[in-house]
């Protein structure tokens, strides 16, 4: 067996609401074989991984998977379960898996859940799958897997998982944010988090936020500056000073008196901090180990405490105890340390709530002070110290004392944080008892308690999982400080999907929302636009582009075109939206990414509807039967959302029933765009006045306007604003490449991105209304990644709709040979209409020039393109200029009935005023 490829679905996807990976697996020699074909397979696998006996599988009860193996199942399915079991054995909390045929014999897609905050660049899923594949292949080959070998694999996987995982401090912030419904994005495998979207976006890096003062961080990083700043403010700090030479350090020992503490001036996490130094030789060794730039302080008596300050409030306090073991009269120090490190809460550095204790040179020196070695057997009950400093990062533990902090200590710590200038700070103190009043200060020589350090990025582990006492949700305190007032950090967000019309609807919605004064971020087929300015050019309909918009701190509302390809290959770029819009679902992209039918396509598009939040608005096209079916899907949970329909026929049963229940819809009625609520009708704009509708000859433009109006109204845009902004929409500027009308001499050019049968037919109907079918010719290219039958259907529609055609191929053939698509289209067009004049050209430049030679005055050329900018540049270079889109007169539309005639005449009643039904 071998893995052919893996891709990650970074957000909600068609399989589940959480991230996942999809791995293509080739069974090779195990193709068409089942577990019952290999003697002893199930028993050997269970001996290696007994936890598989608890897997439910489709049976829904423990043992279900074992029953499947004993009854016969394929090896792709087995690999899925083994990968899940290995994940659980290393503490990677996942449970979902699915195996489906990839269409070819022996090829399967394994869909496996990933932890929500696992880095998208993580190599762990691939390593787990590789291990699972090797294990299944070995067992299928008759081998028994030695326990030692499996243990080694698991140890390596566990180490990788710990290395890539977020630490407990970061996890606590993530968990607190998610409880509040705040979106969270983790950057790579770092502790850097983006919380919230757009203008409400905040950043956190471990226990540091984007509001943490850089000056405060620099002050806290320099222990001597911190000492001087606090000392000058009258804060009790241990007497001491800086030393850059061993002689200066020894001199400070003499001046301060033993014992002293040596710490690196800019050290962190207790590294090279040495206590209880009494001799010049000890100070010199500590000086050398610390790198030669140190602080020497008198060692204060008392206990070590850490007080956590967040936004001017004491949120937790802990007593810290240095790394140690307790003798039992039988085990050696080394054995006691190993036993302590076996605690699953202990890991390497900060990966887990406690850190493993190392028997390193520092520990050996501390043991030596106690007259012990790693081989010594301490008496029962004897406390054996392995560090002098109480940092958790060197194996220490913490006990919660939050409820015991004396008001004097609270005031002192709040003052210290303010003096240094930190919104989040860990204040380290040496006190006899944190519950007691602070002793009088004044004479440094008699100082018995004080501040020993200020931490700008304090670890939270001791508060989250204290060895004794109550756990404190300090992550929540940080999130509350970042998002006061219960904010969820979200901005108004719309997702738009469908086969046709989604780019235009996306741009229209953004245009309408911008009219409300919001700075709108847009991701669409043509790129990412922030507040009207392009920041990225190219197809931007996938999750990366959505994140580009949502992560921009200037964006107040987001409109995200969401296409099939990005959804299938990478998942969604968001968790929930306020509004979801579905335009049409028709044949396109079939045969790609496992989508073989319109039903499959509808399943993918439905994801946008499923991810509209409860209480949000779902805007659906009542004219499209596949879109209508979306509301009936259980996962859409339509009963928890507000459904708003749009369409051209109020008599359509789903619309009539919806309006009969008092629902809302946006309709074309009697030549008007109308807002309908129950029996009430409110006219918005005449169809003849809809930009891009060409006086009503392009009703699809009016339908797109209905969808956009419904979405904008759902986000609070007023009727007046919607009408005004719809009227002001300039298709050539605001929606280029979608029905862009140009003139070149006496020939009209209609530039459009139609690229499937339904879209091409819709555009041709518009051209026939405007110019008549005999006046229409086309410059045609179609995407090479479409299935042959779809290309043939498009060619047949073109053959029925134009009298002359020039065919060319995309510069990107998308897997086809050069010229293959244009040859197929030509063949199908000629088969449909043998006398049709169709020629092929080498590229879009030659195609346009050939079409102009075929055209006569008064003709219209439908120009289909691969990339818009080069095509527009070419046409402009040939002298094409924008054409007047008001070439169609009002007589093309049906007469308005009396109940709307007053509004049609432009009576004094403003647009948006209700009209009685």
C-alpha positions in Angstrom: 0.0 0.0 0.0 1.1 3.6 -0.6 -0.2 7.1 0.0 -0.4 8.9 -3.3 -1.2 12.4 -1.9 -2.7 14.3 1.0 -4.5 17.6 1.1 -5.9 19.4 4.1 -9.4 20.8 4.5 -8.7 23.8 6.7 -12.2 24.6 7.8 -15.8 23.3 7.6 -16.1 21.0 4.6 -18.5 18.6 2.9 -17.5 15.8 5.3 -17.7 17.4 8.7 -17.6 20.8 10.4 -14.0 20.5 11.6 -10.7 20.4 9.7 -9.8 17.2 8.0 -7.3 15.6 5.7 -8.1 13.7 2.6 -5.5 11.1 1.6 -5.5 9.1 -1.6 -4.5 5.6 -0.8 -3.5 2.9 -3.4 -4.0 -0.6 -2.0 -1.6 -2.1 -4.6 -1.4 -5.9 -3.9 -4.3 -5.7 -1.4 -6.7 -4.4 -4.1 -10.0 -6.4 -4.2 -8.9 -8.3 -1.0 -10.7 -8.2 2.3 -9.5 -8.9 5.9 -11.0 -12.4 5.8 -8.8 -13.2 2.9 -5.7 -13.0 5.1 -5.5 -15.7 7.7 -5.1 -14.4 11.3 -5.1 -10.7 10.2 -7.7 -9.5 12.7 -6.1 -11.2 15.7 -2.6 -10.0 14.8 -3.8 -6.4 14.4 -5.7 -6.5 17.7 -2.6 -7.8 19.5 -0.7 -4.8 18.2 -3.5 -2.3 18.8 -6.0 -3.7 21.4 -7.7 -0.3 21.5 -9.3 -1.1 18.1 -11.7 -3.3 19.9 -13.4 -0.2 21.3 -14.0 1.4 17.8 -17.7 1.6 17.0 -17.7 1.9 13.2 -21.1 1.9 11.5 -22.5 -0.4 14.2 -22.5 2.5 16.7 -21.3 0.3 19.6 -17.9 -0.8 20.9 -16.7 -3.8 18.9 -18.4 -2.7 15.8 -15.2 -2.4 13.8 -13.9 -5.7 15.0 -17.1 -7.3 13.7 -16.5 -5.7 10.4 -13.0 -7.1 10.2 -14.1 -10.5 11.1 -16.9 -10.3 8.6 -14.6 -9.0 5.9 -13.8 -5.4 5.1 -11.3 -3.7 2.7 -7.9 -2.6 3.8 -8.4 1.1 3.2 -11.1 1.0 5.8 -8.7 -0.7 8.2 -6.0 1.9 7.6 -8.5 4.6 8.5 -9.2 3.0 11.9 -5.5 2.3 12.6 -4.7 6.0 11.9 -7.4 7.1 14.3 -6.2 4.6 17.0 -2.6 5.8 16.6 -3.8 9.4 16.9 -5.7 8.6 20.1 -2.7 6.8 21.6 -0.5 9.9 21.3 -3.3 12.2 22.8 -4.4 13.6 19.5 -8.1 13.9 20.1 -9.9 12.8 16.9 -12.6 10.3 16.2 -14.0 10.8 12.8 -13.0 8.9 9.7 -14.5 7.8 6.4 -13.1 5.8 3.5 -14.7 6.1 0.0 -13.8 4.8 -3.4 -11.7 7.2 -5.5 -13.2 5.7 -8.7 -10.3 3.5 -9.8 -9.8 -0.1 -8.6 -7.7 -0.2 -5.4 -7.8 3.6 -5.0 -9.5 5.0 -1.9 -9.9 8.4 -0.3 -9.4 8.4 3.5 -11.0 11.4 5.2 -9.7 11.8 8.7 -10.5 14.5 11.3 -7.8 16.9 12.4 -7.6 18.8 15.7 -9.1 22.3 15.1 -5.9 24.1 15.9 -3.4 21.8 14.4 -1.2 23.8 12.1 -2.1 23.5 8.4 1.6 22.9 7.7 1.7 20.1 10.2 3.6 16.9 9.1 1.9 14.8 11.8 -1.1 13.6 9.7 1.2 12.4 7.0 3.4 10.6 9.6 0.4 9.0 11.2 -0.9 7.8 7.9 2.5 6.5 6.8 2.8 4.6 10.1 -0.7 3.2 9.8 -0.1 2.1 6.2 3.1 0.3 7.1 1.5 -1.3 10.1 -1.5 -2.6 8.1 0.7 -3.8 5.3 3.0 -5.6 7.7 0.1 -7.4 9.5 -1.5 -8.3 6.2 1.9 -9.8 5.1 1.7 -12.2 8.1 4.0 -10.3 10.4 3.4 -9.7 14.1 4.4 -6.2 15.2 6.7 -6.2 18.2 5.5 -4.1 21.1 8.9 -2.3 21.2 8.7 -1.3 17.6 5.2 0.1 18.0 6.2 1.9 21.2 9.1 3.5 19.3 6.8 4.7 16.5 4.4 6.1 19.1 7.1 7.9 21.0 8.3 9.6 17.8 4.8 10.6 16.8 4.1 11.8 20.3 7.2 14.0 20.4 6.2 15.5 17.0 2.7 16.1 18.3 4.0 17.9 21.4 6.4 20.0 19.3 3.7 21.2 16.9 0.9 21.6 19.4 -0.1 24.8 21.1 1.0 25.0 24.7 -1.5 25.1 27.6 -1.5 28.9 27.9 -2.4 29.3 24.2 -5.0 26.5 24.4 -6.7 28.3 27.3 -7.1 31.5 25.3 -8.3 29.5 22.3 -10.9 27.6 24.4 -12.1 30.8 26.1 -12.5 32.6 22.8 -14.4 29.7 21.2 -16.8 29.5 24.2 -17.6 33.1 23.4 -18.1 32.4 19.7 -15.0 34.4 18.7 -13.3 33.1 15.5 -9.8 31.9 16.1 -7.0 31.4 13.6 -3.6 30.0 14.6 -0.6 31.1 12.5 1.5 28.1 11.4 2.8 26.1 14.4 3.3 29.2 16.5 1.4 30.5 19.5 0.4 33.5 17.5 -3.4 33.8 17.3 -5.8 36.0 15.4 -9.0 36.4 17.4 -12.0 37.9 15.6 -12.4 39.4 12.2 -11.9 42.7 10.4 -12.0 45.8 12.6 -12.7 43.7 15.6 -9.7 41.5 15.0 -7.2 41.1 17.9 -3.8 39.4 18.1 -2.4 37.3 20.9 0.9 35.6 21.2 0.8 33.3 24.3 0.0 35.7 27.1 0.8 38.8 25.2 -1.7 40.8 23.2 -1.5 43.4 20.4 -2.2 46.1 23.1 0.8 45.0 25.2 3.3 47.8 25.4 6.5 47.2 23.5 8.2 49.5 26.0 6.8 47.5 28.9 8.0 44.3 27.3 11.5 45.7 26.9 11.6 46.9 30.4 10.5 43.6 31.9 13.1 41.8 29.7 15.9 43.7 31.4 16.0 42.7 35.0 18.3 45.5 36.0 16.2 48.2 34.4 13.1 46.7 36.0 14.8 46.7 39.4 15.8 50.3 39.1 12.4 51.5 37.8 10.6 49.8 40.7 13.2 50.8 43.3 12.9 54.5 42.2 9.2 54.2 42.7 9.5 52.9 46.2 8.6 49.3 45.4 10.3 46.8 47.7 12.8 44.9 45.5 15.7 42.8 46.6 18.9 44.8 46.9 21.4 44.1 44.1 23.0 45.3 41.0 24.3 44.4 37.5 27.6 42.8 36.8 29.5 42.5 33.5 32.6 40.9 34.9 33.2 38.2 37.4 35.0 40.7 39.7 31.9 42.9 39.8 29.8 39.9 40.6 32.0 38.9 43.5 32.1 42.5 44.7 28.3 42.5 44.9 28.4 39.2 46.9 30.6 41.0 49.4 28.4 44.1 49.5 25.1 42.3 49.8 26.1 39.4 52.0 25.3 35.7 51.3 23.2 34.1 50.2 22.7 35.8 46.8 20.9 34.9 43.6 22.6 35.2 40.2 20.3 35.6 37.1 21.0 36.5 33.5 20.1 40.2 32.9 17.9 39.2 30.1 17.1 35.6 30.8 13.8 33.9 30.8 12.0 30.8 32.1 14.5 30.4 35.0 17.4 29.4 32.8 20.8 29.9 34.5 19.1 31.3 37.6 21.1 30.1 40.6 20.1 30.6 44.3 21.9 30.1 47.6 25.3 31.2 46.4 27.6 31.9 49.3 31.2 31.8 48.0 33.1 33.8 45.4 33.8 30.5 43.5 30.1 29.7 43.3 29.3 33.2 42.0 32.0 33.0 39.4 30.7 29.7 38.1 27.2 31.1 37.9 28.5 34.2 36.2 30.2 32.1 33.5 27.2 29.9 33.0 24.8 32.9 32.6 26.9 34.3 29.8 28.6 37.2 31.6 25.9 39.8 31.8 24.1 39.2 35.0 22.2 40.6 37.9 23.2 39.7 41.5 20.6 40.1 44.2 20.4 39.4 47.9 18.3 36.3 48.3 15.1 37.1 50.2 13.7 34.7 52.7 10.2 33.3 52.2 8.1 31.5 49.7 7.9 32.0 45.9 4.6 33.5 44.6 3.4 34.5 41.2 0.5 37.0 40.9 -1.1 37.3 37.4 -2.4 40.7 36.4 -4.8 41.2 33.5 -6.1 44.6 32.5 -5.7 46.1 36.0 -7.1 43.1 37.9 -5.6 40.3 39.9 -7.0 37.2 38.2 -4.9 34.5 39.8 -2.1 33.8 42.2 0.0 30.7 42.9 2.7 29.6 45.2 5.5 28.1 43.2 7.6 25.1 44.5 10.9 24.1 42.9 11.3 20.7 41.2 11.7 18.0 43.8 10.9 14.4 44.6 10.0 12.7 47.9 11.9 9.7 49.1 10.2 6.4 49.7 13.2 4.6 51.3 13.5 2.2 48.4 13.9 4.1 45.1 17.0 6.0 44.0 16.8 9.7 43.2 17.0 8.8 39.5 14.2 6.3 39.8 12.0 8.8 41.7 12.6 11.3 39.0 11.6 8.8 36.3 8.5 7.9 38.2 7.6 11.6 38.5 8.2 12.2 34.8 5.9 9.3 34.0 3.0 11.6 35.0 1.2 12.2 31.6 0.8 15.8 32.6 4.5 16.3 32.2 6.1 16.9 28.8 9.0 18.6 27.2 9.2 22.3 28.0 5.8 23.9 27.6 3.9 21.3 25.6 1.9 20.1 28.7 0.8 21.6 32.0 3.9 20.4 33.7 7.5 20.1 32.5 9.7 17.0 32.9 12.5 17.2 35.4 15.9 16.9 33.9 18.8 15.4 35.8 21.2 17.8 34.2 24.3 19.6 35.6 22.1 22.1 37.5 20.2 19.3 39.2 23.4 17.4 40.0 24.8 20.6 41.7 21.7 21.0 43.7 21.8 17.4 44.8 25.5 17.8 45.7 24.6 20.6 48.1 22.3 18.1 49.8 24.9 15.4 49.9 23.1 13.3 47.3 23.7 11.8 43.9 21.2 10.3 41.4 22.0 6.9 42.8 21.3 7.9 46.4 18.2 6.3 48.1 16.5 9.1 50.2 14.7 8.1 53.3 11.0 7.8 53.2 9.4 11.3 53.4 12.6 13.2 52.7 12.1 16.1 50.2 14.9 16.1 47.7 15.3 19.3 45.7 16.4 19.2 42.1 16.3 23.0 41.4 16.7 26.1 43.6 14.4 28.2 41.4 10.7 27.5 41.4 10.0 28.0 37.7 7.5 25.5 36.1 9.7 25.4 33.0 12.4 23.7 35.0 10.0 21.1 36.6 8.4 23.1 39.4 4.8 23.0 40.4 2.2 25.5 41.5 -0.5 25.7 44.1 -3.4 28.1 43.8 -3.6 30.8 46.4 -5.8 33.3 44.6 -8.4 33.4 47.3 -5.7 34.2 50.0 -4.0 37.2 48.4 -3.9 40.1 51.0 -5.1 43.5 49.7 -1.6 44.9 50.4 -0.2 42.4 47.9 -3.0 43.1 45.4 -2.3 46.9 45.5 1.5 46.3 45.2 1.1 44.0 42.2 -1.3 46.3 40.4 1.1 49.2 40.9 4.1 47.2 39.6 2.2 46.3 36.4 1.2 49.9 35.9 4.8 51.2 36.5 6.2 48.8 34.0 3.4 49.5 31.6 2.0 46.0 31.0 -1.6 45.0 30.3 -0.8 41.4 31.2 2.0 40.7 33.7 3.2 38.0 36.0 4.6 39.5 39.2 7.1 37.2 41.1 7.4 37.9 44.8 9.2 36.4 47.8 6.9 36.7 50.9 6.6 35.0 54.2 2.9 34.5 53.5 0.8 36.0 50.6 -2.2 36.2 53.0 -0.4 38.5 55.4 0.1 42.3 55.3 3.3 43.5 53.7 6.0 44.3 56.2 7.1 47.9 56.5 9.7 49.0 53.9 12.4 51.7 53.9 15.7 50.2 55.0 16.9 47.9 52.2 19.2 46.2 54.7 16.2 45.0 56.6 14.0 44.1 53.6 12.3 40.8 54.2 9.8 40.6 51.3 9.6 42.1 47.9 9.3 41.8 44.1 11.9 39.7 42.5 10.8 39.8 38.9 8.2 41.1 36.4 7.2 38.8 33.5 5.8 40.4 30.3 4.6 37.1 28.8 3.8 35.1 31.9 3.1 31.4 31.6 -0.4 30.4 32.6 0.1 26.7 33.4 0.4 27.0 37.1 -3.0 28.7 37.2 -4.7 26.4 34.7 -3.5 23.2 36.3 -2.2 23.8 39.8 -0.7 20.8 41.7 -3.0 21.7 44.5 -6.0 24.0 44.7 -8.6 25.4 42.3 -7.9 25.8 38.6 -8.3 29.4 37.4 -9.6 30.2 33.9 -7.0 32.8 33.2 -7.5 32.4 29.4 -11.0 33.7 29.8 -9.7 36.7 31.8 -7.4 37.6 28.9 -10.2 37.1 26.3 -12.6 39.3 28.4 -9.9 42.0 28.5 -9.4 41.8 24.7 -13.2 41.7 23.9 -15.0 43.7 26.6 -18.8 43.8 26.8 -19.3 40.3 25.6 -18.2 41.0 22.0 -17.8 38.0 19.7 -15.3 39.7 17.6 -17.3 39.2 14.4 -18.2 41.6 11.5 -21.2 41.2 9.2 -20.3 38.5 6.8 -22.0 37.2 3.6 -21.1 34.1 1.6 -22.3 33.8 -2.0 -22.3 30.6 -4.0 -23.9 29.0 -7.0 -23.0 28.0 -10.6 -23.9 31.3 -12.3 -24.3 34.9 -11.1 -22.3 34.6 -7.9 -19.5 37.0 -8.9 -22.0 39.7 -9.9 -24.1 39.1 -6.8 -21.0 39.3 -4.7 -20.0 42.7 -6.2 -23.6 44.0 -6.0 -23.8 43.2 -2.3 -20.5 44.8 -1.6 -21.6 47.9 -3.5 -24.9 48.1 -1.5 -23.1 47.7 1.9 -20.5 50.3 1.0 -23.4 52.7 0.6 -24.2 52.3 4.3 -20.8 53.7 5.2 -19.1 50.4 5.9 -15.6 49.5 4.6 -16.3 46.3 2.8 -13.8 43.5 2.0 -14.6 41.4 -1.1 -13.2 38.1 -2.3 -14.4 37.1 -5.8 -13.3 35.4 -9.0 -11.3 38.4 -10.0 -9.4 39.0 -6.7 -9.6 40.6 -3.2 -10.8 44.2 -2.9 -10.6 46.1 0.4 -12.6 49.3 0.7 -12.8 49.6 -3.1 -9.1 49.0 -3.7 -7.7 45.7 -5.2 -5.1 44.1 -2.9 -4.8 40.8 -4.7 -5.6 39.9 -8.4 -6.5 36.3 -9.4 -9.2 33.8 -8.5 -10.0 34.5 -4.9 -12.9 32.2 -4.2 -11.2 29.8 -1.8 -10.5 29.8 2.0 -7.1 31.6 1.7 -8.8 34.6 0.1 -11.6 34.6 2.6 -9.0 34.7 5.4 -7.3 37.6 3.6 -10.5 39.6 3.8 -11.5 38.5 7.3 -8.0 39.1 8.7 -7.8 42.7 7.4 -8.1 45.1 10.3 -9.8 47.7 8.1 -12.7 45.6 7.0 -16.1 46.3 8.6 -18.1 43.9 6.5 -17.1 40.9 4.4 -18.6 39.5 1.2 -17.1 36.2 0.2 -17.7 34.5 -3.1 -17.3 30.8 -2.3 -16.6 28.4 -5.2 -16.9 24.7 -5.5 -13.1 24.0 -6.1 -11.8 25.8 -3.0 -14.5 24.2 -0.9 -13.7 20.7 -2.0 -9.9 21.1 -1.9 -9.4 23.2 1.1 -12.7 23.6 3.0 -14.3 26.9 3.9 -12.3 29.9 5.1 -14.7 30.8 7.9 -16.8 29.0 10.5 -20.2 30.8 10.2 -21.7 33.7 8.3 -24.6 36.0 8.9 -26.0 35.6 5.4 -25.7 32.9 2.8 -26.8 33.4 -0.8 -27.3 30.6 -3.4 -27.9 31.8 -6.9 -28.2 28.8 -9.3 -27.1 25.2 -9.4 -26.7 23.9 -12.9 -24.4 21.6 -14.8 -20.7 22.7 -14.6 -17.5 21.2 -13.3 -19.0 17.7 -13.5 -16.3 15.1 -13.5 -14.0 17.2 -11.3 -13.0 16.5 -7.7 -15.5 13.6 -7.4 -18.4 15.7 -8.6 -20.2 13.6 -11.2 -23.8 14.9 -11.1 -25.8 18.0 -10.4 -26.9 16.3 -7.1 -23.2 16.1 -6.1 -22.7 19.7 -7.0 -25.8 20.7 -4.9 -24.3 18.8 -2.0 -21.2 21.0 -2.1 -23.1 24.2 -2.6 -25.3 23.3 0.4 -22.3 23.8 2.7 -22.7 27.6 2.4 -26.3 27.2 3.6 -25.3 24.9 6.4 -22.7 27.4 7.7 -25.2 30.3 8.1 -25.4 30.8 11.8 -28.6 30.1 13.7 -30.7 33.2 13.4 -28.9 34.3 10.2 -30.5 34.7 6.8 -30.5 32.3 3.9 -31.2 33.9 0.6 -32.4 31.3 -2.0 -33.4 31.4 -5.7 -37.0 30.2 -5.9 -36.7 29.7 -9.7 -34.0 27.1 -9.4 -35.2 23.6 -8.4 -31.9 22.5 -7.0 -31.6 25.6 -4.9 -35.1 25.1 -3.7 -34.1 21.6 -2.5 -31.3 23.1 -0.3 -33.8 24.3 2.3 -35.1 20.8 2.8 -31.7 19.3 3.7 -31.5 18.4 7.5 -28.0 19.8 7.9 -29.1 23.2 6.7 -31.4 23.4 9.7 -33.7 25.9 7.9 -36.0 26.1 10.9 -33.2 27.9 12.8 -32.6 30.4 10.0 -34.6 33.2 8.4 -35.3 32.1 4.8 -35.7 34.9 2.2 -36.6 33.8 -1.4 -36.0 35.7 -4.6 -37.4 34.9 -8.0 -39.3 36.0 -11.0 -42.7 34.4 -10.4 -44.7 35.0 -7.2 -47.0 32.2 -8.2 -44.2 29.7 -7.8 -45.5 27.3 -5.1 -42.6 27.6 -2.6 -42.9 31.4 -2.9 -46.7 31.5 -2.6 -46.5 29.3 0.5 -43.7 31.3 2.0 -45.5 34.6 1.5 -48.7 33.1 2.8 -47.0 32.4 6.1 -45.9 36.1 6.3 -42.3 35.4 5.0 -40.1 37.8 3.1 -39.1 37.6 -0.6 -37.8 39.8 -3.4 -39.6 39.5 -6.7 -39.9 40.7 -10.2 -43.5 41.8 -10.5 -45.1 43.9 -13.2 -41.8 45.3 -14.4 -40.6 46.2 -10.9 -38.1 44.8 -8.4 -40.4 44.3 -5.4 -39.8 43.6 -1.7 -42.6 41.3 -0.5 -43.5 40.5 3.1 -46.6 38.4 3.4 -49.3 40.3 1.3 -47.4 43.6 1.4 -45.5 44.7 -1.7 -42.9 47.5 -1.7 -41.5 48.6 -5.1 -37.8 49.1 -5.3 -36.7 49.8 -8.8 -38.1 49.4 -12.3 -36.5 46.5 -14.3 -35.7 49.0 -17.1 -33.7 51.0 -14.7 -31.6 48.1 -13.3 -28.0 48.7 -14.4 -26.8 45.9 -16.7 -30.4 44.8 -17.5 -30.3 46.6 -20.8 -33.8 47.9 -20.5 -35.1 44.6 -19.4 -33.5 42.5 -22.2 -31.3 40.8 -19.5 -33.7 39.8 -16.8 -30.9 37.8 -15.1 -29.4 41.1 -14.1 -32.6 42.0 -12.3 -32.6 38.6 -10.6 -29.0 39.2 -9.4 -30.1 42.6 -8.1 -32.9 40.9 -6.1 -30.5 38.5 -4.5 -28.1 41.3 -3.6 -30.9 43.5 -2.2 -32.1 40.6 0.0 -28.7 40.1 1.4 -28.0 43.8 2.0 -31.4 44.2 3.7 -30.7 41.2 5.9 -27.6 43.1 7.2 -29.5 46.3 7.9 -29.3 48.3 4.7 -32.3 50.6 4.4 -34.7 50.4 1.4 -33.7 53.9 0.4 -30.0 53.0 0.4 -30.6 49.8 -1.6 -32.6 51.7 -4.2 -30.1 54.5 -4.4 -27.1 52.2 -4.6 -28.6 49.8 -7.1 -29.4 52.8 -9.4 -25.8 54.0 -9.0 -24.2 50.6 -9.9 -22.0 51.0 -13.0 -21.5 47.5 -14.5 -18.5 48.5 -16.6 -16.7 49.8 -13.5 -18.2 47.8 -10.7 -18.7 44.5 -12.5 -16.2 44.4 -15.4 -16.3 41.3 -17.6 -19.9 40.5 -16.9 -22.0 41.9 -19.7 -19.5 44.7 -20.5 -20.7 46.5 -23.6 -18.2 48.2 -26.0 -18.3 49.8 -29.4 -15.8 49.4 -32.1 -16.8 51.4 -35.2 -20.3 50.1 -36.1 -19.9 46.8 -34.3 -20.9 46.1 -30.7 -18.8 43.9 -28.4 -20.5 42.1 -25.5 -17.7 40.8 -23.2 -18.8 38.1 -20.7 -17.5 35.2 -18.7 -20.2 32.7 -19.6 -18.6 29.3 -19.7 -21.3 26.7 -19.2 -24.4 25.8 -21.2 -26.9 27.6 -19.0 -24.8 30.8 -18.8 -24.2 30.9 -22.5 -27.8 30.3 -23.3 -28.9 33.1 -20.9 -26.5 35.6 -22.5 -27.5 34.7 -26.0 -31.2 35.2 -25.2 -30.2 38.7 -24.2 -28.3 39.4 -27.4 -31.2 38.0 -29.4 -33.6 40.4 -27.7 -31.3 43.3 -28.4 -30.0 42.6 -31.9 -31.9 39.5 -33.2 -30.3 36.1 -33.7 -29.0 36.8 -37.2 -26.8 39.7 -35.9 -24.9 37.6 -33.4 -21.5 36.1 -33.7 -19.0 34.9 -31.1 -15.4 34.7 -30.0 -15.3 31.5 -28.0 -13.0 29.9 -25.5 -14.1 27.3 -23.0 -12.2 25.9 -20.0 -10.3 22.7 -20.7 -11.0 21.1 -17.4 -14.7 20.6 -18.3 -16.0 17.2 -19.2 -16.5 16.5 -22.9 -20.2 16.3 -22.7 -20.4 19.8 -21.0 -18.2 21.3 -23.7 -20.4 19.7 -26.3 -23.5 21.1 -24.7 -22.0 24.6 -24.6 -21.0 24.2 -28.3 -24.5 23.2 -29.2 -26.0 26.2 -27.4 -23.6 28.4 -29.3 -24.4 26.8 -32.6 -28.1 27.5 -32.0 -27.5 31.1 -31.0 -24.9 32.6 -33.4 -24.4 32.8 -37.1 -20.6 32.9 -37.1 -18.0 31.9 -34.5 -14.3 32.1 -34.0 -12.9 29.5 -31.7 -9.6 29.7 -29.7 -8.0 27.9 -26.7 -7.2 29.1 -23.2 -3.5 29.8 -22.6 -3.9 27.3 -19.7 -5.2 24.1 -21.4 -6.0 22.6 -17.9 -4.9 19.1 -18.8 -5.8 19.2 -22.5 -3.5 19.1 -25.4 -3.1 22.4 -27.3 -6.1 23.0 -29.7 -8.1 20.1 -28.3 -10.9 22.2 -26.8 -11.4 24.4 -29.9 -11.4 21.3 -32.1 -14.1 19.6 -30.0 -16.2 22.8 -29.9 -15.9 23.2 -33.7 -16.8 19.6 -34.3 -19.9 19.8 -32.1 -21.0 23.1 -33.6 -20.8 21.8 -37.1 -22.6 18.6 -36.2 -25.4 20.8 -34.8 -25.5 23.2 -37.7 -23.5 21.9 -40.7 -23.7 25.2 -42.6 -22.5 27.3 -39.6 -19.5 29.4 -40.3 -17.0 28.5 -37.6 -13.2 29.0 -37.7 -10.4 28.4 -35.3 -7.7 30.9 -34.4 -4.4 30.7 -32.5 -5.1 32.7 -29.4 -7.4 35.4 -28.3 -5.7 38.2 -30.3 -6.1 36.4 -33.6 -9.7 35.3 -32.6 -10.8 38.9 -32.0 -9.3 40.1 -35.2 -10.9 37.2 -37.2 -14.3 38.0 -35.7 -14.1 41.6 -36.6 -13.4 40.6 -40.2 -16.5 38.4 -40.1 -18.7 41.1 -38.6 -20.7 43.7 -40.6 -22.1 47.0 -39.3 -24.8 46.5 -36.8 -23.6 43.1 -35.6 -22.8 42.2 -32.0 -19.9 40.0 -31.1 -20.1 37.9 -27.9 -16.6 37.8 -26.5 -15.8 35.0 -24.1 -12.5 35.2 -22.4 -10.1 33.3 -20.2 -8.5 36.3 -18.4 -10.3 39.7 -18.4 -7.5 42.2 -18.3 -5.6 41.0 -21.4 -8.8 40.9 -23.4 -9.9 44.4 -22.3 -6.4 45.7 -23.1 -6.6 44.2 -26.6 -10.0 45.6 -27.3 -9.0 49.1 -26.0 -5.9 48.9 -28.2 -8.1 48.2 -31.2 -10.1 51.3 -30.4 -13.1 49.9 -28.6 -14.9 52.3 -26.3 -17.7 51.9 -23.7 -21.1 51.7 -25.3 -24.3 53.3 -24.1 -26.2 50.5 -22.3 -29.6 52.2 -22.7 -30.1 50.9 -26.2 -33.3 49.1 -25.3 -36.5 51.0 -24.9 -39.2 50.5 -22.3 -41.6 49.1 -24.9 -39.7 45.8 -24.6 -41.2 45.3 -21.2 -44.8 44.3 -20.3 -47.1 47.1 -19.4 -47.4 48.0 -15.7 -50.8 47.4 -14.1 -52.7 50.2 -12.5 -51.5 49.4 -9.0 -47.9 50.1 -9.9 -48.6 52.8 -12.6 -48.3 55.6 -10.1 -44.8 54.6 -9.1 -44.0 54.0 -12.7 -44.9 57.6 -13.5 -42.5 58.7 -10.9 -45.1 60.2 -8.5 -44.1 62.2 -5.5 -44.0 59.0 -3.4 -40.3 58.1 -2.8 -38.9 54.7 -3.9 -39.5 52.1 -1.3 -42.9 53.4 -0.2 -45.3 50.4 0.3 -47.9 49.8 -2.4 -51.2 48.2 -1.2 -51.7 44.8 -2.6 
